[in-house]
């Protein structure tokens, strides 16, 4: 756990009944995150569905089917948060694009396996901040989602391990790895992000995008090099350069 998370001060809990009494900027930031998940979890479930049939065994098909079910469950979970506030989630969704991580096409079982192992891991890094949020409904939703994200990561790791048993599978994993690593790195958003600063101001996040990205890279590089057997540079900017990335509504 990062030092920023450990040092985060306890804050007064905010209930749904108290939401509209909060600072308007705080309301907008939280609604942005909730809406991201309303849109992206539904979109992600649709994208992941094809991977059920791509999975090589009945066991992996079953686990992938459960993952797809949980993606749709996440959509419903965050939709409920908007409905509790008296908001029309469909109206909000029309103004919001899905997370940019889904711009890259999912083309194979190896793609899906590596995505779950490293992209859902990146999402888990974000959710570890969201569970510190003082808005209780969002915090509880984040806690429930985080548990399931860890399960998705586990599926990805097991699927990659199985693929690495053959030369063909190993080549597929290596190709997918270089495809998805930049996507995972960019998913944290821009360095020196003004949006991130406002999230931290209100206690929704507890660390900068660049620090979260560095912690993530250290973790990913360790298991990719030690367990998967692929060399990666210490400096992630050799794979993805944050220079020029702008704050976007389609990142956390």
C-alpha positions in Angstrom: 0.0 0.0 0.0 1.3 3.4 -0.9 2.3 5.9 1.8 -0.4 8.3 0.6 -3.1 5.7 1.3 -1.7 4.9 4.7 -1.5 8.6 5.6 -5.0 9.6 4.4 -6.9 11.3 7.2 -10.3 10.0 8.3 -13.1 12.1 7.1 -16.8 12.5 8.0 -19.0 10.1 6.2 -21.5 11.5 3.7 -24.7 9.7 3.0 -26.9 9.8 -0.1 -29.3 12.1 1.8 -26.5 14.5 2.4 -25.0 14.4 -1.1 -26.8 17.5 -2.5 -25.6 19.5 0.6 -22.0 19.0 -0.5 -19.7 21.4 -2.4 -20.9 21.5 -6.1 -17.4 20.7 -7.3 -17.4 17.6 -5.0 -20.7 16.5 -6.5 -19.4 16.9 -10.0 -16.2 15.0 -9.4 -18.1 12.1 -7.8 -20.8 12.0 -10.5 -18.0 11.9 -13.1 -16.6 8.8 -11.5 -19.9 7.1 -11.0 -20.9 7.9 -14.6 -17.6 6.5 -15.9 -18.5 3.2 -14.4 -22.1 3.2 -15.5 -21.0 3.6 -19.1 -17.7 1.6 -19.1 -18.8 -1.4 -17.1 -21.7 -2.0 -19.6 -19.4 -1.4 -22.6 -16.7 -3.6 -21.1 -19.2 -6.4 -20.5 -20.2 -6.3 -24.1 -16.6 -6.4 -25.2 -15.7 -9.3 -22.9 -18.6 -11.4 -23.9 -16.9 -12.8 -27.0 -14.0 -14.1 -24.8 -16.3 -16.7 -23.3 -16.2 -18.6 -26.5 -12.6 -17.8 -27.1 -11.6 -19.4 -23.8 -9.8 -22.7 -24.4 -11.4 -24.9 -21.8 -14.7 -25.3 -20.0 -13.1 -24.1 -16.8 -11.9 -20.9 -18.4 -15.2 -20.4 -20.2 -17.0 -20.6 -16.9 -14.7 -18.2 -15.2 -14.9 -15.8 -18.1 -18.7 -16.0 -18.1 -18.6 -15.1 -14.4 -16.4 -12.1 -15.2 -18.8 -10.9 -17.8 -21.7 -11.3 -15.4 -19.7 -9.2 -12.8 -19.0 -6.5 -15.4 -22.7 -6.1 -16.0 -23.2 -6.2 -12.2 -20.8 -3.3 -11.8 -22.9 -1.3 -14.3 -26.0 -2.0 -12.3 -24.2 -1.2 -9.0 -23.1 2.3 -10.2 -26.4 2.9 -12.0 -28.1 2.4 -8.6 -26.0 5.1 -7.1 -27.3 7.6 -9.7 -30.9 6.4 -9.2 -30.6 6.9 -5.4 -29.8 10.6 -6.1 -32.8 11.0 -8.3 -30.8 11.2 -11.5 -31.6 9.8 -15.0 -28.6 7.6 -15.6 -29.3 7.3 -19.3 -29.3 11.0 -19.7 -25.9 11.2 -18.0 -24.6 8.3 -20.0 -25.3 10.0 -23.3 -22.8 12.7 -22.3 -20.0 10.3 -21.3 -17.7 8.1 -23.4 -16.4 4.8 -22.1 -12.9 4.6 -20.6 -10.2 5.0 -23.2 -8.8 1.6 -22.2 -11.6 0.1 -24.4 -10.5 1.9 -27.5 -7.9 -0.9 -28.2 -9.6 -3.9 -29.8 -9.9 -7.2 -28.0 -9.0 -9.7 -30.7 -7.9 -13.0 -29.0 -7.9 -15.0 -25.8 -4.4 -13.9 -25.2 -5.6 -10.3 -25.4 -8.2 -11.0 -22.8 -5.9 -12.8 -20.5 -3.2 -10.1 -20.5 -5.9 -7.4 -20.3 -7.3 -8.9 -17.1 -3.9 -9.5 -15.6 -2.6 -5.9 -16.2 -5.6 -3.6 -17.0 -7.9 -4.8 -14.3 -4.8 -4.6 -12.0 -4.6 -0.9 -12.9 -8.3 -0.5 -12.1 -7.7 -2.1 -8.7 -5.0 0.5 -8.0 -7.6 3.2 -8.5 -10.3 1.4 -6.5 -7.9 1.2 -3.5 -8.2 5.0 -3.4 -12.0 5.0 -4.0 -12.6 2.9 -0.9 -11.2 5.8 1.2 -13.9 8.2 -0.2 -16.2 9.7 2.4 -19.3 9.3 0.3 -20.5 6.1 1.8 -22.6 4.7 -1.2 -19.6 5.1 -3.6 -17.2 3.8 -1.0 -19.3 0.6 -0.5 -19.7 0.2 -4.2 -15.9 0.5 -4.7 -15.2 -2.0 -1.9 -17.5 -4.6 -3.5 -16.1 -3.9 -7.0 -12.5 -4.1 -5.8 -13.0 -7.7 -4.5 -14.3 -8.7 -7.9 -11.5 -6.9 -9.7 -9.0 -9.0 -7.8 -10.8 -12.1 -9.0 -10.5 -10.8 -12.6 -6.8 -10.3 -12.2 -6.5 -13.8 -10.9 -8.3 -15.2 -13.9 -5.9 -13.2 -16.2 -2.9 -14.5 -14.4 -4.0 -18.1 -14.5 -4.9 -17.8 -18.2 -1.5 -16.3 -19.0 0.2 -19.1 -17.1 -1.6 -21.7 -19.2 -0.7 -19.9 -22.4 3.0 -19.8 -21.5 3.1 -23.6 -21.5 3.5 -23.6 -25.3 5.7 -21.7 -27.7 2.7 -20.5 -29.6 1.0 -19.3 -26.5 4.1 -17.6 -25.3 4.3 -15.7 -28.6 0.7 -14.7 -28.3 1.2 -13.4 -24.7 4.3 -11.4 -25.7 2.4 -9.8 -28.6 -0.6 -9.0 -26.3 1.8 -7.7 -23.5 3.3 -5.1 -25.8 -0.1 -4.1 -27.0 -1.7 -3.6 -23.6 1.2 -2.2 -21.5 0.9 1.3 -22.9 -2.8 1.2 -22.4 -2.4 0.3 -18.7 0.1 3.0 -18.2 -2.0 5.7 -19.8 -5.1 4.6 -17.8 -3.9 6.6 -14.8 -4.4 9.9 -16.6 -2.0 12.8 -17.2 0.9 13.7 -15.0 0.5 17.0 -13.1 -3.3 16.5 -13.6 -5.5 19.3 -12.4 -8.4 16.9 -12.2 -6.3 14.6 -10.0 -5.4 17.5 -7.7 -9.1 18.3 -7.2 -9.8 14.6 -6.5 -7.1 14.7 -3.8 -8.4 18.0 -2.4 -11.7 16.3 -1.7 -10.2 13.0 -0.5 -11.6 11.0 -3.4 -8.0 10.0 -4.3 -4.9 10.1 -2.1 -2.0 10.2 -4.6 -1.0 11.7 -7.9 -1.4 10.0 -11.2 2.4 9.8 -11.6 2.9 8.2 -8.3 0.1 5.6 -8.8 1.6 4.9 -12.3 5.1 4.3 -10.8 3.8 1.9 -8.1 1.8 0.1 -10.7 4.8 -0.2 -13.1 7.0 -1.6 -10.3 4.5 -4.3 -9.6 3.8 -5.2 -13.2 7.4 -5.2 -14.2 8.3 -7.6 -11.3 5.9 -10.4 -12.2 6.3 -10.0 -16.0 10.0 -10.3 -15.7 10.2 -12.9 -12.9 7.1 -15.0 -13.6 6.4 -14.5 -17.3 10.0 -14.3 -18.4 9.8 -11.2 -20.5 12.3 -8.4 -20.1 10.9 -4.9 -19.4 12.9 -1.7 -18.9 13.0 -0.1 -15.4 11.9 3.2 -17.0 8.3 2.8 -18.2 8.7 5.9 -20.5 10.6 3.6 -22.8 7.3 2.0 -23.5 4.9 4.9 -23.0 5.7 8.5 -22.7 3.4 10.7 -20.6 4.5 13.9 -22.3 1.7 15.6 -24.0 -1.1 13.5 -22.5 -4.0 15.7 -21.5 -6.6 15.4 -18.8 -9.5 13.5 -20.3 -13.1 12.6 -19.3 -12.3 9.1 -20.4 -9.7 8.3 -17.8 -9.9 7.9 -14.0 
